[in-house]
Amino acid sequence: MIHTKLSYLFNSINEYNEKEFEKVETIQIFNRFATYNGSNPYVAPAMLTMIPHLEHNQGTFYPHGGMINITNALYHLAVKMGVKFNFEQLVDLIKTKDEGISSIQVGQRIIQYDIVVSNMDVYYTYKKLLNLPVKVERLAKQERSSSLYFIGESLVHLKNWNYITSFSQMITSKNLLIFLNLKLCPKTQLFISI
């Protein structure tokens, strides 16, 4: 049992799926779950195979009214607890003191906070809001996640698409791959540099 669990840590998603499935198309379908969080199935750890396991074996839940209702519920709960929200105001700077957050700057105003949550990409939060060049430099050296945007009406046309080559091109060129799987252009691949 321990040996099986270690395979989740030391094998890639693709390696794990190749051991579990025989058909290439099935492996590709289950590899696709890696792209949910910007991962590459040929590099990401097999631990991420828990995503399709949860979806297919345990089931997933969809909130009444859509995903936006999770945000709305959290917002209303926060307001009820006394949290004040300021919308449509540009935060110019997150100020730090003694290795912690002390305040934010909005225009000419400095507002004291104990906790600040940034929904901005971490690289830009450090670069533009925290102005920490050392952390920005370290983040710039980290590998970016891959992005795969799949438009299609069925998985039948996956046979026409060189799946492995597409991922290796994304890794080496840092491109965004948009795979169009439409009746008018079932074999079209469009690469956009980012």
C-alpha positions as CSV (number, residue, x, y, z in Angstrom):
1,M,0.0,0.0,0.0
2,I,2.8,2.4,0.8
3,H,4.5,1.6,-2.5
4,T,1.3,2.5,-4.4
5,K,1.1,5.9,-2.6
6,L,4.7,6.7,-3.4
7,S,3.9,6.4,-7.1
8,Y,1.7,9.5,-6.7
9,L,4.8,11.4,-5.7
10,F,7.5,10.1,-8.0
11,N,5.6,9.6,-11.2
12,S,4.1,12.2,-13.5
13,I,0.4,12.2,-14.3
14,N,1.1,10.8,-17.7
15,E,3.2,8.0,-16.3
16,Y,0.5,7.1,-13.8
17,N,-2.2,7.2,-16.5
18,E,-0.2,5.0,-18.9
19,K,0.0,2.3,-16.2
20,E,-3.7,2.6,-15.4
21,F,-5.2,2.8,-19.0
22,E,-4.5,1.0,-22.3
23,K,-6.1,3.3,-24.9
24,V,-4.1,6.4,-25.9
25,E,-7.4,8.5,-26.1
26,T,-8.3,7.5,-22.5
27,I,-4.8,8.5,-21.3
28,Q,-5.2,11.9,-23.1
29,I,-8.6,12.5,-21.6
30,F,-7.3,11.9,-18.1
31,N,-4.1,13.9,-18.7
32,R,-6.3,16.8,-19.6
33,F,-7.3,17.2,-15.9
34,A,-3.8,18.5,-15.2
35,T,-4.5,21.6,-17.3
36,Y,-7.3,22.7,-14.8
37,N,-4.6,24.3,-12.7
38,G,-2.1,25.1,-15.5
39,S,0.0,22.0,-15.0
40,N,1.6,19.9,-17.7
41,P,0.7,16.1,-17.4
42,Y,4.2,15.1,-18.5
43,V,5.8,17.0,-15.6
44,A,3.1,17.4,-12.8
45,P,3.1,14.8,-10.0
46,A,0.5,11.9,-10.2
47,M,-1.0,13.2,-7.0
48,L,-3.1,15.5,-9.2
49,T,-4.9,12.4,-10.5
50,M,-7.1,13.0,-7.5
51,I,-8.9,15.6,-9.5
52,P,-10.6,13.2,-11.9
53,H,-11.0,10.7,-9.1
54,L,-13.0,13.1,-7.1
55,E,-15.0,14.3,-10.1
56,H,-15.8,10.8,-11.5
57,N,-15.9,8.6,-8.3
58,Q,-17.1,11.0,-5.6
59,G,-19.0,13.5,-7.6
60,T,-18.8,17.2,-7.6
61,F,-21.2,19.8,-6.4
62,Y,-22.6,22.9,-8.2
63,P,-24.1,25.7,-6.2
64,H,-27.6,26.9,-6.9
65,G,-27.3,29.9,-9.1
66,G,-23.8,29.1,-10.3
67,M,-20.3,29.6,-9.0
68,I,-20.8,33.3,-8.4
69,N,-23.0,32.4,-5.5
70,I,-20.0,31.2,-3.6
71,T,-18.4,34.6,-3.9
72,N,-21.7,36.3,-3.1
73,A,-22.2,34.2,0.1
74,L,-18.7,34.9,1.3
75,Y,-19.2,38.6,0.6
76,H,-22.5,38.7,2.5
77,L,-21.0,36.8,5.4
78,A,-18.0,39.2,5.6
79,V,-20.3,42.2,5.6
80,K,-22.4,40.6,8.3
81,M,-19.2,40.2,10.4
82,G,-18.3,43.9,9.9
83,V,-15.9,43.7,7.0
84,K,-15.9,46.9,4.9
85,F,-15.4,46.6,1.2
86,N,-14.1,49.4,-1.0
87,F,-14.8,48.7,-4.7
88,E,-13.3,50.4,-7.8
89,Q,-10.4,52.0,-6.0
90,L,-6.9,51.4,-7.2
91,V,-4.4,50.2,-4.6
92,D,-1.1,51.9,-5.4
93,L,1.1,50.2,-2.8
94,I,1.0,47.6,0.0
95,K,3.3,49.0,2.8
96,T,5.3,46.7,5.0
97,K,6.8,47.1,8.4
98,D,9.0,44.6,10.3
99,E,8.4,41.8,7.8
100,G,4.7,42.3,7.9
101,I,1.9,44.3,6.2
102,S,1.2,47.6,7.9
103,S,-1.1,49.5,5.5
104,I,-2.1,50.1,1.9
105,Q,-1.9,53.3,-0.1
106,V,-4.9,54.3,-2.2
107,G,-4.1,57.6,-4.0
108,Q,-3.0,60.0,-1.2
109,R,-4.7,58.0,1.6
110,I,-2.8,55.5,3.8
111,I,-5.1,53.0,5.3
112,Q,-3.9,50.7,8.2
113,Y,-4.5,47.0,7.9
114,D,-3.4,43.9,9.8
115,I,-4.2,41.6,6.9
116,V,-4.2,42.3,3.2
117,V,-5.3,39.8,0.6
118,S,-4.2,40.4,-3.0
119,N,-6.1,38.8,-5.8
120,M,-3.5,40.0,-8.3
121,D,-1.0,37.5,-9.8
122,V,1.8,36.9,-7.1
123,Y,4.5,38.2,-9.5
124,Y,2.7,41.5,-10.0
125,T,1.8,41.8,-6.4
126,Y,5.5,41.7,-5.4
127,K,6.6,43.9,-8.3
128,K,3.9,46.6,-8.4
129,L,2.3,46.6,-4.9
130,L,5.0,45.5,-2.6
131,N,8.0,46.7,-4.6
132,L,10.2,43.9,-3.5
133,P,12.8,43.4,-6.3
134,V,14.6,40.5,-4.7
135,K,11.3,38.4,-4.6
136,V,10.4,39.6,-8.0
137,E,13.7,38.4,-9.4
138,R,13.3,35.0,-7.7
139,L,9.7,34.7,-9.0
140,A,10.8,35.6,-12.5
141,K,13.1,32.6,-12.6
142,Q,10.3,30.1,-11.6
143,E,8.7,28.1,-14.3
144,R,5.3,29.5,-15.4
145,S,2.4,27.2,-15.6
146,S,1.2,26.1,-19.0
147,S,-2.1,27.3,-20.4
148,L,-4.2,25.2,-22.7
149,Y,-7.5,26.4,-24.0
150,F,-9.6,23.7,-25.6
151,I,-12.6,24.6,-27.6
152,G,-14.6,21.7,-29.0
153,E,-17.8,19.9,-29.4
154,S,-16.5,16.3,-28.9
155,L,-13.3,14.4,-28.1
156,V,-13.5,12.5,-31.3
157,H,-11.0,14.8,-33.1
158,L,-8.3,14.3,-30.5
159,K,-6.9,11.7,-32.9
160,N,-6.1,14.5,-35.3
161,W,-4.1,16.4,-32.7
162,N,-0.5,15.7,-31.7
163,Y,-1.1,15.9,-28.0
164,I,2.4,15.2,-26.7
165,T,4.1,17.6,-29.2
166,S,1.6,20.3,-28.3
167,F,2.6,20.1,-24.6
168,S,6.4,20.0,-25.3
169,Q,6.0,23.1,-27.5
170,M,4.2,24.8,-24.7
171,I,7.0,24.0,-22.3
172,T,9.9,25.0,-24.5
173,S,8.3,28.1,-26.1
174,K,6.1,29.3,-23.2
175,N,3.2,29.6,-25.6
176,L,-0.5,29.6,-25.0
177,L,-2.0,26.8,-27.1
178,I,-5.6,27.3,-28.3
179,F,-6.9,24.1,-29.9
180,L,-9.9,24.7,-32.1
181,N,-12.0,21.6,-32.5
182,L,-14.9,22.9,-34.6
183,K,-16.7,21.5,-37.6
184,L,-15.1,24.2,-39.9
185,C,-11.5,23.6,-38.7
186,P,-11.2,20.3,-36.8
187,K,-7.4,20.1,-37.2
188,T,-6.5,23.8,-36.6
189,Q,-3.9,24.7,-33.9
190,L,-3.2,28.3,-33.1
191,F,-0.2,29.3,-31.1
192,I,-0.1,32.7,-29.4
193,S,3.1,33.9,-27.8
194,I,2.8,35.2,-24.3
